[in-house]
Amino acid sequence: MPSPTPPQISVARRRSVLDALRRGAVPESGLDLFATGLDHFAAALDEELDTAASGGARFKAVRGEYGSGKTFLTRWLAERAKRRNFATCEIQISETETPLHKLETVYRRLTERMGTASFPPSALRPVVDAWFYALEEDALADGADEEQLDSAVEKLLAARLAEVSRHAPSFATALRGYRTALTNGDEATAAAVLAWLGGQPHVASVARRAAGVRGDLDHFGALGFLQGLLTVLRDSGHPGLLVVLDEVETLQRMRSDARDKALNALRQLIDEVHSGRFPGLYLVITGTSAFYDGQQGAQRLPPLAQRLATDFNTDPRFDSPRATQLRLSGFTPQALVELGSTIRDLYAAGSPTPERITALADDDYIAELARAVGGALGGRTGVAPRLFLKKLVGDVLDRIDQFPEFDPRRHYTLTVADDDLTDTERNLAASADDVDLDL
């Protein structure tokens, strides 16, 4: 039996994890408390984070079927990045909400969902304010007095953003406009200019005129703004930015013209990362095997397929974590039991009766529950973690904790209602017996 979770875990952190699992969701944080099967990735991914933090840039592709742990891995990676003071963001690729072929929309989602260890999304304003504070401190350290401060900050701004201004001069212009509005006490204009800097469309024309910018951010300007954002992050104490583009397999369902543009935009992003244009960027994409190998996915654009190519003909045990792609094989029954036991111990550590929790939900019972959930999903244990943890926490552990007479072996039988399942899980649970035939 695994040892109980150390008592130094905070109540708030434990509650946040358990609340998410109870809802059937991947927690936003605290994933290190129950990460299972990721140890062999840690060293290579930490090396790549360190490379980005030192001014390099990295790209990684994660492949796996539904339930294999792609979201878990990327959020676990985001936690490791935040420990290095990175900013992070997770963007769901979608044909309607965030089409990949419109990089201006991707950039807008990035600024909306960017968070740091200190600030939740959107952390754009705290980051920009910290940047101007750093410029002022640098100017004062260089000998500027209060009367010279504004001009000294302007010189530093121009110098720090010189490379960015070659591609996106309006980025620096908008920052100047933001600072001027704040200095003048015009909060409404400052907020509007910052929204424009974050890629928001339809910003009031009076605010744009005040800042000296025009129009909305376009596809090509987005890359320049990303370059500028990385500079601002670095100078404000954040050495890198982890960007996760989740569920890129949705590109396969787009119209052929939009799909081709999206695939080319992804190819362009990868090339820009490798070219060194984005120091500090760690770009991660996630998708199913069908996206990487199918003719409606990456294989449709040979240059993209070439950049993503990784040899998976060997035993998965020998997959290199340093390769362009990481392959997630899904949970084995043994791994699912190990995960359940870890969550049980996490729960017990916050219960007034931990011995009762561990005795009634022992490893044998957890194995029985794992088998039952896998059976409800057509024997597909590898896609069962979400539902298994939801049932374990919400149906079993909560009842053991609240009702002294409750014994899961005597009083609980697993039931899986239609509302418990996602669309993918529902398809897996369906069988030929569910089809009515007219005979």
C-alpha positions in Angstrom: 0.0 0.0 0.0 1.4 3.5 -0.9 2.4 5.6 2.1 0.0 8.3 3.1 0.3 11.7 1.5 2.7 14.0 3.6 0.7 16.2 6.0 2.4 19.4 4.8 0.0 19.6 1.8 -2.2 22.6 2.3 -5.9 22.2 2.9 -6.7 24.5 0.0 -4.5 22.6 -2.4 -5.9 19.2 -1.4 -9.5 20.5 -1.7 -8.8 22.1 -5.1 -7.6 18.8 -6.5 -10.4 16.7 -5.0 -13.1 19.1 -6.1 -11.9 18.9 -9.7 -11.8 15.1 -9.7 -15.2 15.0 -8.1 -16.5 17.0 -11.1 -14.7 14.7 -13.5 -12.2 17.4 -14.6 -8.4 17.6 -14.7 -7.3 19.9 -11.9 -5.7 23.2 -12.9 -3.0 22.8 -10.3 -1.6 20.3 -7.8 -1.0 17.6 -10.4 2.3 16.8 -8.9 0.4 15.3 -5.9 -0.8 12.4 -8.0 1.3 12.3 -11.2 1.5 8.6 -12.3 3.7 7.3 -15.1 5.3 10.7 -15.9 8.7 10.3 -14.2 10.5 9.2 -17.3 9.5 12.5 -19.1 10.6 14.8 -16.3 14.3 15.1 -16.9 14.0 15.8 -20.6 11.1 18.2 -20.3 13.0 20.1 -17.5 16.0 20.4 -19.7 13.9 21.9 -22.4 12.3 24.3 -20.0 15.8 25.3 -18.8 16.8 25.9 -22.5 13.8 28.2 -23.0 14.6 30.0 -19.8 18.1 30.7 -20.9 16.9 32.3 -24.2 16.3 29.4 -26.4 13.0 28.1 -27.7 11.5 24.6 -27.9 8.7 22.8 -29.6 7.1 19.5 -28.5 4.2 17.5 -29.9 2.2 15.2 -27.6 0.2 12.3 -29.1 -2.4 10.0 -27.5 -5.9 8.8 -27.7 -8.8 10.0 -25.6 -8.1 9.4 -21.9 -4.4 8.8 -22.4 -3.5 11.8 -20.3 -2.6 14.6 -22.7 -4.3 17.4 -20.8 -2.9 16.0 -17.5 0.7 16.0 -18.9 0.5 19.5 -20.3 -0.9 20.9 -17.0 1.7 19.0 -15.1 4.3 20.5 -17.4 2.8 24.0 -16.8 3.2 23.6 -13.0 6.9 22.7 -13.5 7.2 25.8 -15.8 5.6 28.1 -13.2 8.1 26.9 -10.6 10.7 28.4 -13.0 8.6 31.6 -13.0 7.4 31.0 -16.6 4.1 32.4 -17.7 1.8 29.7 -19.1 -1.4 29.4 -21.1 -3.5 26.6 -22.5 -5.5 27.2 -25.7 -8.2 24.9 -27.0 -8.1 24.9 -30.8 -11.5 25.2 -32.3 -12.9 25.9 -35.8 -15.2 28.6 -34.5 -13.6 30.0 -31.3 -9.9 29.6 -32.0 -9.1 28.7 -35.6 -5.4 28.0 -35.9 -5.2 29.6 -39.4 -6.0 33.0 -37.7 -3.0 33.6 -35.6 -4.4 36.9 -34.4 -7.2 34.9 -32.7 -4.6 32.5 -31.2 -2.6 35.5 -29.9 -5.8 37.0 -28.4 -6.6 33.7 -26.6 -3.0 33.6 -25.4 -3.2 37.0 -23.7 -6.7 36.1 -22.3 -5.5 32.8 -20.7 -2.0 33.7 -19.8 -1.2 33.2 -16.1 1.8 33.2 -13.8 2.6 31.7 -10.4 1.4 35.0 -8.8 -1.5 36.0 -11.1 -4.3 34.0 -12.7 -5.5 34.6 -16.3 -5.4 37.1 -17.6 -2.0 38.2 -16.3 -1.3 40.6 -19.2 -1.8 43.8 -17.2 0.2 42.8 -14.1 3.0 41.7 -16.5 3.0 45.0 -18.4 2.9 47.0 -15.2 5.8 45.0 -13.8 7.7 45.6 -17.0 7.3 49.4 -16.7 8.3 49.2 -13.0 11.5 47.3 -14.0 12.3 50.0 -16.7 11.9 52.7 -14.1 14.2 50.9 -11.7 16.8 50.3 -14.4 16.6 54.0 -15.3 17.1 55.1 -11.7 19.9 52.7 -11.3 21.6 54.3 -14.4 21.5 57.7 -12.7 18.3 59.2 -13.9 16.5 61.6 -11.5 12.8 62.2 -11.2 12.7 64.8 -13.9 14.7 62.6 -16.4 12.7 59.5 -15.6 10.2 59.6 -18.4 12.7 60.2 -21.1 15.1 57.6 -19.6 12.2 55.0 -19.6 11.4 55.9 -23.2 15.0 55.3 -24.3 15.0 51.9 -22.5 11.7 51.0 -24.0 13.0 51.8 -27.5 16.2 49.8 -26.9 14.5 46.7 -25.4 11.9 46.6 -28.2 14.2 47.5 -31.1 14.1 44.0 -32.6 10.4 43.7 -32.1 9.8 47.1 -33.7 11.3 45.9 -37.0 8.4 43.5 -37.3 5.6 45.1 -35.3 6.3 48.8 -34.5 2.8 49.3 -33.2 3.5 47.0 -30.2 5.9 49.6 -28.8 3.6 52.4 -29.8 0.7 50.9 -27.9 2.9 50.4 -24.8 3.8 54.1 -24.9 0.2 55.0 -25.2 -0.7 52.8 -22.3 1.8 54.4 -20.0 0.8 57.9 -21.1 -2.8 57.2 -20.3 -1.9 55.9 -16.9 0.3 59.0 -16.2 -2.6 61.2 -17.2 -5.0 59.3 -14.9 -7.1 58.1 -17.9 -7.9 54.6 -16.8 -10.5 54.0 -19.5 -8.1 54.8 -22.3 -5.3 52.8 -20.6 -7.6 49.7 -20.3 -8.7 50.1 -23.9 -5.1 50.4 -25.2 -4.1 47.3 -23.2 -7.0 45.4 -24.7 -5.8 46.4 -28.2 -2.3 45.3 -27.2 -3.8 41.9 -26.2 -5.3 41.5 -29.7 -8.9 42.4 -28.8 -10.9 43.6 -31.8 -13.2 46.6 -32.0 -11.4 48.7 -29.5 -12.8 52.3 -29.4 -11.3 54.5 -32.1 -10.7 57.3 -29.7 -8.5 55.1 -27.5 -6.6 53.9 -30.6 -6.0 57.5 -31.8 -4.8 58.5 -28.3 -2.2 55.7 -28.4 -1.2 56.4 -32.0 -2.3 53.0 -33.4 -4.9 52.0 -35.9 -7.0 49.1 -37.1 -7.0 45.6 -35.5 -4.2 43.1 -35.1 -3.9 40.8 -38.2 -2.5 37.4 -38.8 1.0 38.6 -39.7 1.2 41.1 -36.9 0.4 38.5 -34.3 3.8 36.9 -34.6 5.5 40.3 -34.0 3.2 40.9 -31.0 4.2 37.5 -29.6 7.8 38.4 -29.9 7.1 41.6 -28.1 5.2 39.9 -25.3 8.2 37.5 -24.7 10.5 40.5 -24.4 8.1 42.1 -21.8 7.8 38.9 -19.9 11.6 38.4 -19.7 12.3 41.9 -18.5 9.5 41.7 -15.9 11.0 38.6 -14.3 9.5 35.7 -16.3 12.2 34.0 -18.4 9.8 32.0 -20.6 6.3 31.4 -21.8 4.8 27.9 -22.2 2.0 27.8 -24.8 -0.1 24.7 -25.1 -2.3 24.3 -28.3 -4.7 21.6 -27.2 -6.7 19.3 -29.4 -5.2 20.2 -32.8 -7.0 17.1 -34.2 -10.0 19.4 -34.6 -8.3 20.7 -37.7 -9.3 17.5 -39.5 -13.0 18.5 -39.2 -12.6 21.9 -40.9 -13.3 22.8 -44.5 -10.4 21.8 -46.7 -9.4 25.4 -47.4 -9.4 26.3 -43.7 -7.6 23.1 -42.8 -4.8 23.7 -45.3 -4.3 27.2 -44.0 -4.3 26.0 -40.4 -1.7 23.2 -41.1 0.5 25.8 -42.9 0.1 28.2 -39.9 1.3 25.4 -37.6 4.2 24.7 -39.9 5.1 28.4 -39.8 4.9 28.5 -36.0 7.3 25.5 -35.7 9.7 27.0 -38.2 9.7 30.4 -36.3 10.4 28.6 -33.0 13.3 26.8 -34.5 14.6 29.9 -36.2 15.2 31.6 -32.8 12.7 34.4 -33.3 10.9 33.6 -30.1 13.5 33.4 -27.3 11.9 32.0 -24.2 8.9 30.2 -25.9 8.1 26.6 -25.3 5.3 25.6 -27.7 3.5 22.4 -27.1 0.7 20.9 -29.3 -1.5 17.9 -28.4 -3.5 15.6 -30.7 -4.6 12.1 -31.5 -2.6 9.7 -33.6 -5.1 10.3 -36.4 -3.9 13.9 -36.6 -0.3 13.0 -36.9 -0.6 10.0 -39.1 -3.9 10.6 -41.1 -4.3 12.0 -44.5 -6.7 14.7 -43.2 -4.1 15.8 -40.6 -0.4 16.5 -40.7 0.3 14.1 -43.6 -1.8 16.4 -45.8 1.1 18.9 -45.7 4.4 17.0 -46.2 6.6 19.8 -44.8 4.6 19.7 -41.6 4.7 15.9 -41.5 8.4 16.0 -41.9 8.9 18.4 -39.0 6.7 16.2 -36.7 8.2 12.8 -37.9 9.2 10.5 -35.0 10.0 6.8 -35.1 7.5 4.9 -33.0 8.3 1.4 -34.4 10.2 0.4 -31.2 8.8 -0.8 -27.9 7.1 2.2 -26.2 9.3 1.6 -23.2 12.2 2.9 -25.2 10.5 6.1 -26.6 12.9 9.0 -26.2 11.4 11.9 -24.2 13.8 14.2 -26.2 12.1 13.4 -29.5 9.8 15.8 -31.2 6.8 13.8 -30.3 5.9 12.2 -27.0 3.6 9.1 -27.2 1.1 8.5 -24.4 -0.2 5.0 -24.4 -3.0 5.3 -21.8 -3.4 3.8 -18.4 -2.9 0.1 -17.8 -5.1 -1.6 -15.1 -2.1 -1.6 -12.8 -1.4 2.1 -13.4 -5.1 2.9 -12.8 -5.0 1.1 -9.4 -1.8 3.0 -8.5 -3.5 6.3 -9.4 -6.6 5.4 -7.4 -4.5 4.4 -4.3 -2.6 7.8 -4.5 -5.8 9.7 -4.6 -7.2 7.6 -1.7 -4.2 8.5 0.4 -4.5 12.2 -0.6 -8.1 12.1 0.5 -7.3 10.3 3.7 -4.7 12.8 4.7 -7.4 15.4 5.0 -10.0 13.3 6.7 -10.6 13.1 10.5 -10.7 9.3 10.1 -7.9 8.4 7.7 -7.6 4.8 8.9 -11.2 4.2 8.0 -10.7 5.6 4.5 -7.7 3.4 3.8 -9.2 0.3 5.3 -12.6 0.4 3.5 -11.1 1.6 0.2 -8.0 -0.6 0.3 -6.0 -1.5 -2.8 -8.1 -4.6 -3.5 -11.3 -2.6 -3.5 -9.8 0.1 -5.8 -8.8 -2.6 -8.2 -12.4 -3.9 -8.2 -13.7 -0.4 -8.9 -11.1 0.1 -11.7 -12.2 -3.1 -13.4 -15.9 -2.2 -13.1 -15.4 1.2 -14.6 -13.3 -0.2 -17.4 -16.0 -2.8 -18.1 -18.6 0.0 -18.3 -16.5 1.5 -21.1 -16.3 -1.6 -23.2 -13.2 -2.9 -21.4 -11.2 0.1 -22.4 -9.3 0.7 -19.1 -6.9 3.1 -20.9 -9.6 5.7 -21.3 -11.2 5.2 -17.9 -9.2 7.6 -15.6 -11.6 10.5 -15.7 -14.7 8.5 -14.9 -12.9 6.2 -12.4 -11.6 9.1 -10.3 -15.0 10.8 -10.4 -16.6 7.7 -9.1 -13.9 7.0 -6.6 -13.9 10.5 -5.0 -17.6 11.5 -5.4 -19.3 8.1 -4.9 -17.0 6.1 -2.6 -14.6 8.2 -0.6 -17.1 11.0 0.1 -19.6 8.5 1.5 -17.0 6.7 3.6 -15.9 10.1 5.0 -19.5 11.2 5.8 -21.4 8.1 6.8 -19.9 5.9 9.6 -22.1 2.9 8.5 -21.2 3.1 4.9 -19.2 0.1 3.5 -18.6 0.3 -0.3 -18.5 -3.4 -0.7 -21.9 -3.8 0.9 -23.7 -0.5 0.1 -22.3 0.6 -3.3 -22.8 -0.7 -6.8 -21.2 1.1 -9.7 -23.8 2.7 -12.0 -22.9 4.7 -15.0 -25.6 7.0 -16.2 -25.6 8.6 -19.7 -25.0 12.0 -18.1 -21.8 10.7 -16.5 -20.2 10.2 -19.8 -18.6 12.4 -22.4 -19.4 11.8 -26.1 -16.3 9.8 -26.6 -16.9 7.6 -23.5 -20.5 7.1 -24.6 -19.4 5.8 -27.9 -17.0 3.4 -26.2 -19.7 2.2 -23.8 -22.1 1.4 -26.7 -22.3 -2.2 -28.0 -24.1 -4.2 -30.5 -26.6 -5.1 -27.9 -27.7 -1.5 -27.7 -28.9 -1.5 -31.4 -32.5 -2.3 -32.0 -32.9 -4.5 -35.1 -36.1 -4.7 -37.1 -36.5 -8.5 -37.7 
